[in-house]
């Protein structure tokens, strides 16, 4: 098993709704990427940073 973490800063001015949409897309990635067993994402709205975790 391999776990990878991506830290993605969000540009200032991006609406929270768009950030939530991105979180949903990243979290669903395991349904579309072969070999990806699990995908989850979350956001820290104070620092405007997204954390995306993958398990292969």
C-alpha positions in Angstrom: 0.0 0.0 0.0 1.2 3.5 -0.9 -0.2 6.6 0.6 0.3 10.0 -0.9 -0.7 13.4 0.4 -1.0 16.6 -1.7 -1.1 20.0 -0.2 -2.8 22.5 -2.5 -3.0 26.2 -1.6 -6.2 27.9 -2.9 -5.8 31.3 -4.6 -7.3 34.2 -2.8 -10.7 35.2 -4.2 -11.8 31.7 -5.1 -15.4 31.3 -3.7 -16.0 28.7 -1.0 -18.5 27.0 -3.3 -15.9 26.4 -5.9 -13.5 25.0 -3.2 -16.2 22.6 -2.0 -16.8 21.5 -5.6 -13.1 20.8 -5.9 -13.2 18.8 -2.7 -16.0 16.7 -4.0 -14.2 16.0 -7.3 -10.9 15.0 -5.5 -12.8 12.8 -3.1 -14.5 10.9 -5.9 -11.2 10.4 -7.8 -11.0 6.7 -6.7 -14.0 5.9 -8.8 -12.2 7.0 -12.0 -8.4 6.4 -11.5 -7.4 2.7 -11.9 -5.3 1.4 -9.0 -6.5 4.2 -6.6 -8.1 2.4 -3.7 -9.2 5.4 -1.7 -9.3 9.2 -2.2 -10.3 11.8 0.4 -9.9 15.6 0.5 -10.6 18.3 3.0 -10.0 22.0 3.3 -8.8 24.4 6.1 -10.7 27.5 5.3 -8.5 29.6 7.6 -5.4 29.0 5.6 -7.2 28.3 2.3 -5.3 25.0 1.9 -6.7 21.7 0.5 -5.3 18.4 1.7 -5.8 15.5 -0.7 -5.0 11.9 0.4 -4.6 8.9 -1.9 -4.1 5.3 -1.2 -2.8 3.0 -3.9 
